[in-house]
Amino acid sequence: MKPLQLAALMTCLAIPASAAEPPRWSPGIAFPELVLPSISDGQARSLAEFRGQKLMLHIFASW
């Protein structure tokens, strides 16, 4: 591979990595307040109700 082609390839690979935003959430920081409808009864449930417990959010999209 020619040096110019190699430099262009390396630049193209490096640009997306440098443009990536740092995550807004990290371990130890409280998750933002979120209210979603319950699957069982449809009533609004807040994440604050489950503070201190393990919780699994199942997010599904059928594209």
Backbone atoms as SQL, in Angstrom:
CREATE TABLE atoms (id INTEGER PRIMARY KEY, chain TEXT, resi INTEGER, resn TEXT, atom TEXT, x REAL, y REAL, z REAL);
INSERT INTO atoms VALUES
  (1, 'A', 1, 'MET', 'N', 0.857, -1.179, 0.000),
  (2, 'A', 1, 'MET', 'CA', 0.000, 0.000, 0.000),
  (3, 'A', 1, 'MET', 'C', 0.898, 1.235, 0.000),
  (4, 'A', 2, 'LYS', 'N', 0.538, 2.195, -0.806),
  (5, 'A', 2, 'LYS', 'CA', 1.333, 3.420, -0.910),
  (6, 'A', 2, 'LYS', 'C', 1.186, 4.235, 0.373),
  (7, 'A', 3, 'PRO', 'N', 2.216, 4.987, 0.739),
  (8, 'A', 3, 'PRO', 'CA', 2.159, 5.777, 1.972),
  (9, 'A', 3, 'PRO', 'C', 0.990, 6.759, 2.015),
  (10, 'A', 4, 'LEU', 'N', 0.662, 7.372, 0.895),
  (11, 'A', 4, 'LEU', 'CA', -0.449, 8.329, 0.871),
  (12, 'A', 4, 'LEU', 'C', -1.781, 7.622, 1.111),
  (13, 'A', 5, 'GLN', 'N', -1.965, 6.458, 0.501),
  (14, 'A', 5, 'GLN', 'CA', -3.191, 5.684, 0.714),
  (15, 'A', 5, 'GLN', 'C', -3.290, 5.224, 2.161),
  (16, 'A', 6, 'LEU', 'N', -2.173, 4.792, 2.729),
  (17, 'A', 6, 'LEU', 'CA', -2.159, 4.353, 4.120),
  (18, 'A', 6, 'LEU', 'C', -2.509, 5.508, 5.053),
  (19, 'A', 7, 'ALA', 'N', -1.952, 6.682, 4.797),
  (20, 'A', 7, 'ALA', 'CA', -2.250, 7.856, 5.624),
  (21, 'A', 7, 'ALA', 'C', -3.723, 8.232, 5.519),
  (22, 'A', 8, 'ALA', 'N', -4.287, 8.170, 4.317),
  (23, 'A', 8, 'ALA', 'CA', -5.705, 8.488, 4.131),
  (24, 'A', 8, 'ALA', 'C', -6.587, 7.482, 4.858),
  (25, 'A', 9, 'LEU', 'N', -6.236, 6.213, 4.779),
  (26, 'A', 9, 'LEU', 'CA', -7.003, 5.177, 5.467),
  (27, 'A', 9, 'LEU', 'C', -6.946, 5.366, 6.976),
  (28, 'A', 10, 'MET', 'N', -5.765, 5.620, 7.506),
  (29, 'A', 10, 'MET', 'CA', -5.612, 5.816, 8.952),
  (30, 'A', 10, 'MET', 'C', -6.393, 7.045, 9.423),
  (31, 'A', 11, 'THR', 'N', -6.405, 8.105, 8.618),
  (32, 'A', 11, 'THR', 'CA', -7.166, 9.308, 8.964),
  (33, 'A', 11, 'THR', 'C', -8.659, 9.009, 8.992),
  (34, 'A', 12, 'CYS', 'N', -9.139, 8.272, 7.996),
  (35, 'A', 12, 'CYS', 'CA', -10.565, 7.923, 7.942),
  (36, 'A', 12, 'CYS', 'C', -10.969, 7.052, 9.124),
  (37, 'A', 13, 'LEU', 'N', -10.087, 6.205, 9.589),
  (38, 'A', 13, 'LEU', 'CA', -10.401, 5.353, 10.734),
  (39, 'A', 13, 'LEU', 'C', -10.310, 6.112, 12.054),
  (40, 'A', 14, 'ALA', 'N', -9.463, 7.122, 12.126),
  (41, 'A', 14, 'ALA', 'CA', -9.257, 7.856, 13.371),
  (42, 'A', 14, 'ALA', 'C', -10.314, 8.925, 13.614),
  (43, 'A', 15, 'ILE', 'N', -10.881, 9.501, 12.571),
  (44, 'A', 15, 'ILE', 'CA', -11.841, 10.601, 12.734),
  (45, 'A', 15, 'ILE', 'C', -13.074, 10.188, 13.538),
  (46, 'A', 16, 'PRO', 'N', -13.753, 9.070, 13.244),
  (47, 'A', 16, 'PRO', 'CA', -14.926, 8.713, 14.054),
  (48, 'A', 16, 'PRO', 'C', -14.586, 8.457, 15.521),
  (49, 'A', 17, 'ALA', 'N', -13.428, 7.906, 15.794),
  (50, 'A', 17, 'ALA', 'CA', -13.046, 7.634, 17.179),
  (51, 'A', 17, 'ALA', 'C', -12.822, 8.925, 17.954),
  (52, 'A', 18, 'SER', 'N', -12.260, 9.935, 17.314),
  (53, 'A', 18, 'SER', 'CA', -12.003, 11.190, 18.012),
  (54, 'A', 18, 'SER', 'C', -13.272, 12.018, 18.169),
  (55, 'A', 19, 'ALA', 'N', -14.268, 11.791, 17.326),
  (56, 'A', 19, 'ALA', 'CA', -15.512, 12.558, 17.389),
  (57, 'A', 19, 'ALA', 'C', -16.500, 11.975, 18.390),
  (58, 'A', 20, 'ALA', 'N', -16.218, 10.798, 18.909),
  (59, 'A', 20, 'ALA', 'CA', -17.149, 10.141, 19.833),
  (60, 'A', 20, 'ALA', 'C', -17.268, 10.946, 21.124),
  (61, 'A', 21, 'GLU', 'N', -18.492, 11.087, 21.581),
  (62, 'A', 21, 'GLU', 'CA', -18.791, 11.801, 22.807),
  (63, 'A', 21, 'GLU', 'C', -18.572, 10.882, 24.005),
  (64, 'A', 22, 'PRO', 'N', -18.054, 11.378, 25.115),
  (65, 'A', 22, 'PRO', 'CA', -17.942, 10.516, 26.290),
  (66, 'A', 22, 'PRO', 'C', -19.342, 10.158, 26.806),
  (67, 'A', 23, 'PRO', 'N', -19.515, 9.004, 27.415),
  (68, 'A', 23, 'PRO', 'CA', -20.847, 8.615, 27.896),
  (69, 'A', 23, 'PRO', 'C', -21.354, 9.583, 28.960),
  (70, 'A', 24, 'ARG', 'N', -22.663, 9.843, 28.941),
  (71, 'A', 24, 'ARG', 'CA', -23.262, 10.747, 29.920),
  (72, 'A', 24, 'ARG', 'C', -23.552, 10.037, 31.236),
  (73, 'A', 25, 'TRP', 'N', -23.482, 8.731, 31.223),
  (74, 'A', 25, 'TRP', 'CA', -23.761, 7.961, 32.434),
  (75, 'A', 25, 'TRP', 'C', -22.588, 7.038, 32.691),
  (76, 'A', 26, 'SER', 'N', -22.263, 6.860, 33.944),
  (77, 'A', 26, 'SER', 'CA', -21.215, 5.917, 34.311),
  (78, 'A', 26, 'SER', 'C', -21.588, 5.295, 35.653),
  (79, 'A', 27, 'PRO', 'N', -21.014, 4.153, 35.993),
  (80, 'A', 27, 'PRO', 'CA', -21.339, 3.498, 37.264),
  (81, 'A', 27, 'PRO', 'C', -21.103, 4.438, 38.440),
  (82, 'A', 28, 'GLY', 'N', -22.014, 4.393, 39.390),
  (83, 'A', 28, 'GLY', 'CA', -21.912, 5.240, 40.567),
  (84, 'A', 28, 'GLY', 'C', -22.733, 6.513, 40.468),
  (85, 'A', 29, 'ILE', 'N', -23.175, 6.862, 39.277),
  (86, 'A', 29, 'ILE', 'CA', -24.009, 8.051, 39.089),
  (87, 'A', 29, 'ILE', 'C', -25.453, 7.582, 38.942),
  (88, 'A', 30, 'ALA', 'N', -26.364, 8.226, 39.677),
  (89, 'A', 30, 'ALA', 'CA', -27.778, 7.830, 39.626),
  (90, 'A', 30, 'ALA', 'C', -28.337, 8.029, 38.220),
  (91, 'A', 31, 'PHE', 'N', -29.142, 7.071, 37.779),
  (92, 'A', 31, 'PHE', 'CA', -29.786, 7.151, 36.467),
  (93, 'A', 31, 'PHE', 'C', -30.823, 8.267, 36.510),
  (94, 'A', 32, 'PRO', 'N', -31.016, 9.013, 35.433),
  (95, 'A', 32, 'PRO', 'CA', -32.017, 10.087, 35.436),
  (96, 'A', 32, 'PRO', 'C', -33.426, 9.553, 35.708),
  (97, 'A', 33, 'GLU', 'N', -34.271, 10.406, 36.260),
  (98, 'A', 33, 'GLU', 'CA', -35.649, 10.013, 36.574),
  (99, 'A', 33, 'GLU', 'C', -36.373, 9.604, 35.299),
  (100, 'A', 34, 'LEU', 'N', -37.086, 8.495, 35.371),
  (101, 'A', 34, 'LEU', 'CA', -37.778, 7.954, 34.211),
  (102, 'A', 34, 'LEU', 'C', -39.096, 7.358, 34.678),
  (103, 'A', 35, 'VAL', 'N', -40.184, 7.691, 33.996),
  (104, 'A', 35, 'VAL', 'CA', -41.505, 7.147, 34.320),
  (105, 'A', 35, 'VAL', 'C', -42.036, 6.450, 33.074),
  (106, 'A', 36, 'LEU', 'N', -42.389, 5.158, 33.232),
  (107, 'A', 36, 'LEU', 'CA', -42.888, 4.350, 32.121),
  (108, 'A', 36, 'LEU', 'C', -44.139, 3.605, 32.547),
  (109, 'A', 37, 'PRO', 'N', -45.006, 3.230, 31.592),
  (110, 'A', 37, 'PRO', 'CA', -46.190, 2.446, 31.953),
  (111, 'A', 37, 'PRO', 'C', -45.810, 1.006, 32.290),
  (112, 'A', 38, 'SER', 'N', -46.500, 0.447, 33.272),
  (113, 'A', 38, 'SER', 'CA', -46.278, -0.941, 33.672),
  (114, 'A', 38, 'SER', 'C', -46.899, -1.880, 32.649),
  (115, 'A', 39, 'ILE', 'N', -46.263, -3.012, 32.412),
  (116, 'A', 39, 'ILE', 'CA', -46.810, -3.997, 31.472),
  (117, 'A', 39, 'ILE', 'C', -48.048, -4.662, 32.059),
  (118, 'A', 40, 'SER', 'N', -48.032, -4.910, 33.366),
  (119, 'A', 40, 'SER', 'CA', -49.128, -5.666, 33.978),
  (120, 'A', 40, 'SER', 'C', -50.431, -4.878, 34.095),
  (121, 'A', 41, 'ASP', 'N', -50.352, -3.605, 34.530),
  (122, 'A', 41, 'ASP', 'CA', -51.602, -2.866, 34.741),
  (123, 'A', 41, 'ASP', 'C', -51.663, -1.530, 33.995),
  (124, 'A', 42, 'GLY', 'N', -50.605, -1.139, 33.299),
  (125, 'A', 42, 'GLY', 'CA', -50.618, 0.088, 32.514),
  (126, 'A', 42, 'GLY', 'C', -50.425, 1.364, 33.310),
  (127, 'A', 43, 'GLN', 'N', -50.313, 1.262, 34.629),
  (128, 'A', 43, 'GLN', 'CA', -50.121, 2.460, 35.443),
  (129, 'A', 43, 'GLN', 'C', -48.678, 2.934, 35.337),
  (130, 'A', 44, 'ALA', 'N', -48.481, 4.237, 35.485),
  (131, 'A', 44, 'ALA', 'CA', -47.142, 4.812, 35.403),
  (132, 'A', 44, 'ALA', 'C', -46.301, 4.350, 36.589),
  (133, 'A', 45, 'ARG', 'N', -45.089, 3.891, 36.304),
  (134, 'A', 45, 'ARG', 'CA', -44.157, 3.449, 37.344),
  (135, 'A', 45, 'ARG', 'C', -42.885, 4.275, 37.212),
  (136, 'A', 46, 'SER', 'N', -42.369, 4.720, 38.321),
  (137, 'A', 46, 'SER', 'CA', -41.163, 5.533, 38.343),
  (138, 'A', 46, 'SER', 'C', -39.959, 4.667, 38.717),
  (139, 'A', 47, 'LEU', 'N', -38.809, 4.999, 38.181),
  (140, 'A', 47, 'LEU', 'CA', -37.596, 4.274, 38.565),
  (141, 'A', 47, 'LEU', 'C', -37.281, 4.468, 40.043),
  (142, 'A', 48, 'ALA', 'N', -37.710, 5.585, 40.619),
  (143, 'A', 48, 'ALA', 'CA', -37.450, 5.846, 42.036),
  (144, 'A', 48, 'ALA', 'C', -38.088, 4.780, 42.925),
  (145, 'A', 49, 'GLU', 'N', -39.175, 4.151, 42.471),
  (146, 'A', 49, 'GLU', 'CA', -39.831, 3.095, 43.245),
  (147, 'A', 49, 'GLU', 'C', -38.925, 1.880, 43.429),
  (148, 'A', 50, 'PHE', 'N', -37.965, 1.711, 42.542),
  (149, 'A', 50, 'PHE', 'CA', -37.104, 0.531, 42.560),
  (150, 'A', 50, 'PHE', 'C', -35.684, 0.843, 43.035),
  (151, 'A', 51, 'ARG', 'N', -35.467, 2.024, 43.581),
  (152, 'A', 51, 'ARG', 'CA', -34.126, 2.409, 44.024),
  (153, 'A', 51, 'ARG', 'C', -33.590, 1.400, 45.035),
  (154, 'A', 52, 'GLY', 'N', -32.363, 0.967, 44.826),
  (155, 'A', 52, 'GLY', 'CA', -31.732, -0.007, 45.713),
  (156, 'A', 52, 'GLY', 'C', -31.985, -1.447, 45.316),
  (157, 'A', 53, 'GLN', 'N', -32.827, -1.670, 44.314),
  (158, 'A', 53, 'GLN', 'CA', -33.127, -3.024, 43.849),
  (159, 'A', 53, 'GLN', 'C', -32.546, -3.217, 42.452),
  (160, 'A', 54, 'LYS', 'N', -32.362, -4.469, 42.072),
  (161, 'A', 54, 'LYS', 'CA', -31.923, -4.751, 40.708),
  (162, 'A', 54, 'LYS', 'C', -33.127, -4.611, 39.790),
  (163, 'A', 55, 'LEU', 'N', -32.904, -4.023, 38.632),
  (164, 'A', 55, 'LEU', 'CA', -33.991, -3.742, 37.705),
  (165, 'A', 55, 'LEU', 'C', -33.509, -3.999, 36.286),
  (166, 'A', 56, 'MET', 'N', -34.340, -4.666, 35.501),
  (167, 'A', 56, 'MET', 'CA', -34.007, -4.903, 34.104),
  (168, 'A', 56, 'MET', 'C', -35.024, -4.165, 33.240),
  (169, 'A', 57, 'LEU', 'N', -34.530, -3.304, 32.361),
  (170, 'A', 57, 'LEU', 'CA', -35.394, -2.616, 31.405),
  (171, 'A', 57, 'LEU', 'C', -35.307, -3.367, 30.087),
  (172, 'A', 58, 'HIS', 'N', -36.442, -3.814, 29.593),
  (173, 'A', 58, 'HIS', 'CA', -36.479, -4.522, 28.317),
  (174, 'A', 58, 'HIS', 'C', -36.954, -3.523, 27.273),
  (175, 'A', 59, 'ILE', 'N', -36.061, -3.126, 26.398),
  (176, 'A', 59, 'ILE', 'CA', -36.396, -2.149, 25.361),
  (177, 'A', 59, 'ILE', 'C', -36.401, -2.888, 24.035),
  (178, 'A', 60, 'PHE', 'N', -37.515, -2.818, 23.319),
  (179, 'A', 60, 'PHE', 'CA', -37.693, -3.597, 22.101),
  (180, 'A', 60, 'PHE', 'C', -38.153, -2.692, 20.970),
  (181, 'A', 61, 'ALA', 'N', -37.630, -2.906, 19.806),
  (182, 'A', 61, 'ALA', 'CA', -38.077, -2.182, 18.617),
  (183, 'A', 61, 'ALA', 'C', -38.146, -3.161, 17.459),
  (184, 'A', 62, 'SER', 'N', -39.254, -3.174, 16.747),
  (185, 'A', 62, 'SER', 'CA', -39.383, -4.070, 15.589),
  (186, 'A', 62, 'SER', 'C', -39.285, -3.227, 14.326),
  (187, 'A', 63, 'TRP', 'N', -38.093, -3.057, 13.856),
  (188, 'A', 63, 'TRP', 'CA', -37.870, -2.229, 12.683),
  (189, 'A', 63, 'TRP', 'C', -37.924, -3.100, 11.504);
